[in-house]
Amino acid sequence: MDGLPRYEVTRLLAAAQKGDDSAHERLWSLIYGELHRMARLQLANEPRGKRLHPTSLIHEVYLRLAGDQMAEWHHRGHFFSAAAQAMRRIRVDYARSRGSLKRGGNRQLGPLLDDPPTFDQDAAEVLAIDEALTRLGQEYPQKAEVVSMRYFAGLTVDETATALGLGPRTVDKYWAFARAWLHRELTKGGAERE
């Protein structure tokens, strides 16, 4: 994110919001590489063949963020925060659909001898993290935003600080707190289910 011209993205966002189609096209070509990097980082730990492809994730983000008209983003950091949130929602929706498939939803009837489809275990983890992150956001919204930027968008501490208008030390502190809080919540949830 540091390689993107800070004020150029903000300028193009403002122009695109005013209906300038050429600014809209220039904006997406300028930020495409950064969105692709964010998507690759986010999907890196999922097994190939059982995950969204980074390009598909970016296209879905584009549809959600651009839609019929541009949302009102105040600056580059605000836009990338929205992109991180969209990636989170898309990934959670994808995990839910895989979980639904695991339980038999959308199943095509076939011969009894067919092997059942296999799915990775990441869907349950993504859903558990999303639920815990939602609870964190209700109590500590800014700390949840840091987690979203770091975990779901794959931004560094410095990139997160820039995007959220915080200092890197504050981001480090929020990140450490949120990780401990989420660990406690996720471990407590696992103990309750056993």
CYANA upper distance limits for C-alpha pairs under 8 A (distance plus 0.5 A):
  1 MET  CA     34 GLU  CA      6.66
  1 MET  CA    159 GLU  CA      6.90
  2 ASP  CA      6 ARG  CA      8.40
  2 ASP  CA    159 GLU  CA      7.40
  4 LEU  CA      9 VAL  CA      8.02
  4 LEU  CA     30 LEU  CA      8.14
  4 LEU  CA     31 ILE  CA      8.03
  5 PRO  CA      9 VAL  CA      6.89
  6 ARG  CA     10 THR  CA      7.24
  6 ARG  CA     76 ARG  CA      7.20
  7 TYR  CA     11 ARG  CA      6.45
  7 TYR  CA     76 ARG  CA      8.27
  8 GLU  CA     12 LEU  CA      6.56
  9 VAL  CA     13 LEU  CA      6.56
  9 VAL  CA     27 LEU  CA      7.04
  9 VAL  CA     30 LEU  CA      8.25
  9 VAL  CA     31 ILE  CA      8.42
  9 VAL  CA     75 HIS  CA      8.03
  9 VAL  CA     76 ARG  CA      6.31
 10 THR  CA     14 ALA  CA      6.83
 10 THR  CA     74 HIS  CA      7.77
 10 THR  CA     75 HIS  CA      5.29
 10 THR  CA     76 ARG  CA      5.74
 11 ARG  CA     15 ALA  CA      6.77
 12 LEU  CA     16 ALA  CA      6.42
 12 LEU  CA     23 ALA  CA      5.88
 12 LEU  CA     24 HIS  CA      7.42
 12 LEU  CA     26 ARG  CA      7.96
 12 LEU  CA     27 LEU  CA      6.24
 13 LEU  CA     17 GLN  CA      6.65
 13 LEU  CA     23 ALA  CA      8.10
 13 LEU  CA     24 HIS  CA      7.89
 13 LEU  CA     27 LEU  CA      7.46
 13 LEU  CA     73 TRP  CA      7.36
 13 LEU  CA     74 HIS  CA      8.42
 13 LEU  CA     75 HIS  CA      7.88
 13 LEU  CA     76 ARG  CA      8.37
 14 ALA  CA     18 LYS  CA      7.00
 14 ALA  CA     73 TRP  CA      8.23
 14 ALA  CA     74 HIS  CA      8.24
 15 ALA  CA     19 GLY  CA      7.21
 15 ALA  CA     20 ASP  CA      6.07
 15 ALA  CA     23 ALA  CA      6.45
 15 ALA  CA     24 HIS  CA      8.07
 16 ALA  CA     20 ASP  CA      5.32
 16 ALA  CA     21 ASP  CA      6.83
 16 ALA  CA     22 SER  CA      8.31
 16 ALA  CA     23 ALA  CA      5.76
 16 ALA  CA     24 HIS  CA      5.26
 16 ALA  CA     27 LEU  CA      8.47
 16 ALA  CA     70 MET  CA      7.38
 17 GLN  CA     69 GLN  CA      8.12
 17 GLN  CA     70 MET  CA      5.91
 17 GLN  CA     71 ALA  CA      7.51
 17 GLN  CA     72 GLU  CA      7.14
 20 ASP  CA     24 HIS  CA      6.88
 21 ASP  CA     25 GLU  CA      6.80
 22 SER  CA     26 ARG  CA      6.65
 23 ALA  CA     27 LEU  CA      6.38
 24 HIS  CA     28 TRP  CA      6.89
 25 GLU  CA     29 SER  CA      6.79
 26 ARG  CA     30 LEU  CA      6.51
 27 LEU  CA     31 ILE  CA      6.72
 28 TRP  CA     32 TYR  CA      6.14
 29 SER  CA     33 GLY  CA      8.32
 31 ILE  CA     35 LEU  CA      6.73
 32 TYR  CA     36 HIS  CA      6.60
 32 TYR  CA     58 ILE  CA      8.49
 33 GLY  CA     37 ARG  CA      6.73
 34 GLU  CA     38 MET  CA      6.71
 35 LEU  CA     39 ALA  CA      6.64
 35 LEU  CA     58 ILE  CA      6.92
 35 LEU  CA     83 ALA  CA      8.37
 36 HIS  CA     40 ARG  CA      6.62
 36 HIS  CA     54 PRO  CA      6.79
 36 HIS  CA     55 THR  CA      7.25
 36 HIS  CA     58 ILE  CA      6.97
 37 ARG  CA     41 LEU  CA      6.70
 38 MET  CA     42 GLN  CA      6.64
 38 MET  CA    153 ALA  CA      5.60
 38 MET  CA    154 GLY  CA      6.07
 38 MET  CA    155 LEU  CA      7.65
 39 ALA  CA     43 LEU  CA      6.64
 39 ALA  CA     54 PRO  CA      5.52
 39 ALA  CA     55 THR  CA      8.26
 39 ALA  CA     57 LEU  CA      7.12
 39 ALA  CA     58 ILE  CA      7.34
 39 ALA  CA     87 MET  CA      8.13
 39 ALA  CA    153 ALA  CA      7.43
 39 ALA  CA    154 GLY  CA      8.45
 40 ARG  CA     44 ALA  CA      6.25
 40 ARG  CA     54 PRO  CA      6.02
 41 LEU  CA    153 ALA  CA      7.77
 41 LEU  CA    154 GLY  CA      5.96
 42 GLN  CA    151 TYR  CA      7.68
 42 GLN  CA    152 PHE  CA      6.14
 42 GLN  CA    153 ALA  CA      6.51
 42 GLN  CA    154 GLY  CA      6.33
 43 LEU  CA     51 ARG  CA      7.73
 43 LEU  CA     52 LEU  CA      7.90
 43 LEU  CA     53 HIS  CA      8.37
 43 LEU  CA     54 PRO  CA      7.62
 46 GLU  CA     50 LYS  CA      7.61
 46 GLU  CA     51 ARG  CA      6.57
 46 GLU  CA    122 ASP  CA      7.55
 47 PRO  CA     51 ARG  CA      7.02
 47 PRO  CA    120 ASP  CA      7.88
 50 LYS  CA    119 PHE  CA      7.39
 50 LYS  CA    120 ASP  CA      7.17
 52 LEU  CA     56 SER  CA      7.00
 52 LEU  CA     57 LEU  CA      6.91
 52 LEU  CA     94 TYR  CA      8.44
 53 HIS  CA     57 LEU  CA      6.79
 54 PRO  CA     58 ILE  CA      6.71
 55 THR  CA     59 HIS  CA      6.72
 56 SER  CA     60 GLU  CA      6.68
 57 LEU  CA     61 VAL  CA      6.66
 57 LEU  CA     87 MET  CA      7.54
 57 LEU  CA     90 ILE  CA      7.96
 58 ILE  CA     62 TYR  CA      6.62
 59 HIS  CA     63 LEU  CA      6.79
 60 GLU  CA     64 ARG  CA      6.75
 60 GLU  CA     90 ILE  CA      8.02
 61 VAL  CA     65 LEU  CA      6.43
 61 VAL  CA     83 ALA  CA      7.09
 61 VAL  CA     86 ALA  CA      6.38
 61 VAL  CA     87 MET  CA      6.88
 61 VAL  CA     90 ILE  CA      8.26
 62 TYR  CA     66 ALA  CA      6.03
 62 TYR  CA     67 GLY  CA      7.83
 63 LEU  CA     67 GLY  CA      5.50
 64 ARG  CA     86 ALA  CA      7.55
 65 LEU  CA     70 MET  CA      7.47
 65 LEU  CA     71 ALA  CA      7.43
 65 LEU  CA     82 ALA  CA      8.21
 65 LEU  CA     83 ALA  CA      7.80
 65 LEU  CA     86 ALA  CA      8.10
 66 ALA  CA     70 MET  CA      5.51
 66 ALA  CA     71 ALA  CA      7.50
 73 TRP  CA     78 HIS  CA      6.27
 73 TRP  CA     79 PHE  CA      6.12
 74 HIS  CA     78 HIS  CA      6.61
 74 HIS  CA     79 PHE  CA      8.09
 75 HIS  CA     79 PHE  CA      6.94
 76 ARG  CA     80 PHE  CA      6.80
 76 ARG  CA    163 ALA  CA      7.58
 77 GLY  CA     81 SER  CA      6.54
 77 GLY  CA    162 THR  CA      7.15
 77 GLY  CA    163 ALA  CA      4.11
 77 GLY  CA    164 LEU  CA      6.63
 77 GLY  CA    165 GLY  CA      8.30
 78 HIS  CA     82 ALA  CA      6.79
 78 HIS  CA    163 ALA  CA      7.03
 78 HIS  CA    164 LEU  CA      7.83
 79 PHE  CA     83 ALA  CA      6.72
 80 PHE  CA     84 ALA  CA      6.58
 80 PHE  CA    163 ALA  CA      7.44
 81 SER  CA     85 GLN  CA      6.77
 81 SER  CA    145 GLU  CA      8.46
 81 SER  CA    149 MET  CA      7.15
 81 SER  CA    163 ALA  CA      7.33
 81 SER  CA    164 LEU  CA      8.21
 82 ALA  CA     86 ALA  CA      6.61
 83 ALA  CA     87 MET  CA      6.63
 83 ALA  CA    153 ALA  CA      8.38
 84 ALA  CA     88 ARG  CA      6.69
 84 ALA  CA    148 SER  CA      6.99
 84 ALA  CA    149 MET  CA      6.41
 84 ALA  CA    152 PHE  CA      6.64
 84 ALA  CA    153 ALA  CA      5.38
 85 GLN  CA     89 ARG  CA      6.73
 85 GLN  CA    148 SER  CA      7.25
 85 GLN  CA    149 MET  CA      8.46
 85 GLN  CA    152 PHE  CA      8.20
 86 ALA  CA     90 ILE  CA      6.58
 87 MET  CA     91 ARG  CA      6.49
 87 MET  CA    152 PHE  CA      7.29
 87 MET  CA    153 ALA  CA      7.66
 88 ARG  CA     92 VAL  CA      6.57
 88 ARG  CA    148 SER  CA      7.90
 88 ARG  CA    152 PHE  CA      6.20
 88 ARG  CA    153 ALA  CA      8.37
 89 ARG  CA     93 ASP  CA      6.52
 90 ILE  CA     94 TYR  CA      6.56
 91 ARG  CA     95 ALA  CA      6.62
 91 ARG  CA    126 VAL  CA      8.23
 92 VAL  CA     96 ARG  CA      6.60
 92 VAL  CA    123 ALA  CA      8.39
 92 VAL  CA    126 VAL  CA      6.81
 92 VAL  CA    127 LEU  CA      6.62
 92 VAL  CA    130 ASP  CA      7.58
 93 ASP  CA     97 SER  CA      6.71
 94 TYR  CA     98 ARG  CA      6.78
 94 TYR  CA    123 ALA  CA      8.48
 95 ALA  CA     99 GLY  CA      6.57
 95 ALA  CA    122 ASP  CA      8.15
 95 ALA  CA    123 ALA  CA      4.86
 95 ALA  CA    124 ALA  CA      7.69
 95 ALA  CA    126 VAL  CA      7.14
 95 ALA  CA    127 LEU  CA      7.27
 96 ARG  CA    100 SER  CA      6.57
 96 ARG  CA    123 ALA  CA      7.34
 96 ARG  CA    127 LEU  CA      7.66
 97 SER  CA    101 LEU  CA      6.70
 98 ARG  CA    102 LYS  CA      6.65
 98 ARG  CA    119 PHE  CA      7.95
 98 ARG  CA    123 ALA  CA      7.16
 99 GLY  CA    103 ARG  CA      6.95
 99 GLY  CA    123 ALA  CA      6.85
 99 GLY  CA    124 ALA  CA      7.72
100 SER  CA    104 GLY  CA      6.92
100 SER  CA    105 GLY  CA      5.56
100 SER  CA    106 ASN  CA      8.22
101 LEU  CA    105 GLY  CA      5.21
101 LEU  CA    106 ASN  CA      6.68
101 LEU  CA    107 ARG  CA      7.29
102 LYS  CA    119 PHE  CA      7.71
110 GLY  CA    114 ASP  CA      7.57
121 GLN  CA    125 GLU  CA      7.65
122 ASP  CA    126 VAL  CA      6.61
123 ALA  CA    127 LEU  CA      6.76
124 ALA  CA    128 ALA  CA      6.59
125 GLU  CA    129 ILE  CA      6.60
126 VAL  CA    130 ASP  CA      6.57
127 LEU  CA    131 GLU  CA      6.68
128 ALA  CA    132 ALA  CA      6.69
128 ALA  CA    186 LEU  CA      7.62
129 ILE  CA    133 LEU  CA      6.36
129 ILE  CA    182 LEU  CA      8.22
129 ILE  CA    186 LEU  CA      7.88
130 ASP  CA    134 THR  CA      6.58
131 GLU  CA    135 ARG  CA      6.96
132 ALA  CA    136 LEU  CA      6.68
132 ALA  CA    182 LEU  CA      6.84
132 ALA  CA    185 GLU  CA      7.04
132 ALA  CA    186 LEU  CA      7.45
133 LEU  CA    137 GLY  CA      6.52
133 LEU  CA    144 ALA  CA      6.74
133 LEU  CA    147 VAL  CA      8.46
133 LEU  CA    182 LEU  CA      7.69
134 THR  CA    138 GLN  CA      6.92
134 THR  CA    144 ALA  CA      8.28
135 ARG  CA    139 GLU  CA      7.16
136 LEU  CA    140 TYR  CA      6.06
136 LEU  CA    141 PRO  CA      7.39
136 LEU  CA    143 LYS  CA      8.11
136 LEU  CA    144 ALA  CA      6.35
136 LEU  CA    178 ALA  CA      8.21
136 LEU  CA    181 TRP  CA      8.35
136 LEU  CA    182 LEU  CA      8.09
137 GLY  CA    141 PRO  CA      4.63
137 GLY  CA    142 GLN  CA      7.84
137 GLY  CA    143 LYS  CA      7.74
137 GLY  CA    144 ALA  CA      5.41
137 GLY  CA    145 GLU  CA      8.01
140 TYR  CA    144 ALA  CA      6.78
141 PRO  CA    145 GLU  CA      6.75
142 GLN  CA    146 VAL  CA      6.90
143 LYS  CA    147 VAL  CA      6.96
143 LYS  CA    174 TYR  CA      5.79
143 LYS  CA    175 TRP  CA      7.35
143 LYS  CA    177 PHE  CA      8.35
143 LYS  CA    178 ALA  CA      6.61
144 ALA  CA    148 SER  CA      6.69
144 ALA  CA    178 ALA  CA      7.52
145 GLU  CA    149 MET  CA      6.71
146 VAL  CA    150 ARG  CA      6.58
146 VAL  CA    160 THR  CA      7.28
146 VAL  CA    171 VAL  CA      7.25
146 VAL  CA    174 TYR  CA      7.42
146 VAL  CA    175 TRP  CA      6.86
147 VAL  CA    151 TYR  CA      6.00
147 VAL  CA    152 PHE  CA      7.91
147 VAL  CA    175 TRP  CA      6.91
147 VAL  CA    178 ALA  CA      7.45
147 VAL  CA    179 ARG  CA      8.40
148 SER  CA    152 PHE  CA      5.57
148 SER  CA    153 ALA  CA      7.06
149 MET  CA    153 ALA  CA      5.38
149 MET  CA    154 GLY  CA      6.89
149 MET  CA    155 LEU  CA      6.30
149 MET  CA    160 THR  CA      6.64
150 ARG  CA    154 GLY  CA      5.32
150 ARG  CA    155 LEU  CA      5.38
150 ARG  CA    156 THR  CA      6.92
150 ARG  CA    157 VAL  CA      7.85
150 ARG  CA    160 THR  CA      7.39
151 TYR  CA    155 LEU  CA      8.14
155 LEU  CA    159 GLU  CA      6.13
155 LEU  CA    160 THR  CA      6.34
156 THR  CA    160 THR  CA      6.51
157 VAL  CA    161 ALA  CA      6.57
157 VAL  CA    168 PRO  CA      6.49
157 VAL  CA    171 VAL  CA      6.83
157 VAL  CA    172 ASP  CA      7.26
158 ASP  CA    162 THR  CA      6.70
158 ASP  CA    168 PRO  CA      6.13
159 GLU  CA    163 ALA  CA      6.58
160 THR  CA    164 LEU  CA      6.53
160 THR  CA    166 LEU  CA      8.44
160 THR  CA    168 PRO  CA      8.40
160 THR  CA    171 VAL  CA      7.69
161 ALA  CA    165 GLY  CA      6.13
161 ALA  CA    166 LEU  CA      5.13
161 ALA  CA    167 GLY  CA      5.93
161 ALA  CA    168 PRO  CA      5.80
161 ALA  CA    170 THR  CA      8.48
161 ALA  CA    171 VAL  CA      6.56
162 THR  CA    166 LEU  CA      7.02
162 THR  CA    167 GLY  CA      8.21
166 LEU  CA    170 THR  CA      6.92
166 LEU  CA    171 VAL  CA      7.19
167 GLY  CA    171 VAL  CA      6.88
168 PRO  CA    172 ASP  CA      6.64
169 ARG  CA    173 LYS  CA      6.65
170 THR  CA    174 TYR  CA      6.56
171 VAL  CA    175 TRP  CA      6.34
172 ASP  CA    176 ALA  CA      6.61
173 LYS  CA    177 PHE  CA      6.70
174 TYR  CA    178 ALA  CA      6.44
175 TRP  CA    179 ARG  CA      6.50
176 ALA  CA    180 ALA  CA      6.76
177 PHE  CA    181 TRP  CA      6.58
178 ALA  CA    182 LEU  CA      6.39
179 ARG  CA    183 HIS  CA      6.43
180 ALA  CA    184 ARG  CA      6.65
181 TRP  CA    185 GLU  CA      6.74
182 LEU  CA    186 LEU  CA      6.41
183 HIS  CA    187 THR  CA      6.41
184 ARG  CA    188 LYS  CA      6.39
185 GLU  CA    189 GLY  CA      6.52
186 LEU  CA    190 GLY  CA      6.71
187 THR  CA    191 ALA  CA      6.69
188 LYS  CA    192 GLU  CA      6.70
189 GLY  CA    193 ARG  CA      6.83
190 GLY  CA    194 GLU  CA      6.99
